[in-house]
């Protein structure tokens, strides 16, 4: 379960970074915005890995001899993408008004990585439903807190959160690879 907790924290860093940006952008109705960000991001961060997990289970028998390589490459790409985005993207700056439609769009955009990561969940010995619940709750908490951190003008944590999440995903990828690779 520790691996799932670490994975959940890593996946929530995208939503955390965006929530910080939302808090910077909107200092009114912080409690409502924080709650909505938590619900939207938490829900989609739990739903998308489930969809990915179902796809991974469907392909499990076909890719069972090299699934750990696929998981390794997926996590390397997603982790690297998160690190890249920490330096070169900031979608919150383009937002004029934070509406439910905007939160919905941001929730889907930040959970695409979680969808792809869901393909790797069958490699862990875990209860998928408890894992998804944990991912959703942790993302809710980070998103909720991110709005308040952003409202205090703490944009410095936005970049660090994405870098941290990316590094964690890369490390998990290496752990999966080294756990499954056999040396002659």
Secondary structure by P-SEA (a helix, b strand, c coil): caaaaaaaaaaaaaaaaaaaaaaaacccaaaaaaaaaaaaaaaaaaaaaaaaaaaaaaacccccccaaaaaaaaaaaaaaaaaaaacccccccccccccaaaaaaaaaaaaaaaaaaccccccccccaaaaaaaaaaaaaaaaaaaaaaaaaccccaaaaaaaaaaaaaaaaaaaaaaaccccc
